[in-house]
């Protein structure tokens, strides 16, 4: 998951990139690659643990042993990375997007958007919200 990986270089995803993502997910994402991306986000390792449905202690072991995430966890990392990169694009900067992620949102039931990142339905809801923001439909 380096800067040149399709995960980070999110613009358009053609079939070739989708196949690359599928292979990356199947092989699992190594902790050092995940960490390169994770430190660019506003999320703590504890929040990442919650998103990936693993304990803080397990995340600490992944950190210490530089383990590889299983395919389910890897898929969630890719989903969040694609969402995060799209959000940064829509808002124009990581700082503005990070602020949005941390702010209670009326259209999301007065909940911070980041609290929806622990499941695919939540990420889908946030993607829909980004699309509305991108096209100026705020209601």
Buried (B, 14 or more C-beta within 10 A) or exposed (E): BEEEBBBBEBEEEEEEBEEBBEEBBEEBBBBEBBBBBBEBBBBEBEBBBBBBEBEEEBBEEBBEEEBBBEBEBBBBBBBBBBBBBBBBBBBEEBEEBBEBBEEEBEBBEEEBBBBBBBEEEBBEBBBEBBEBBEEEEEE
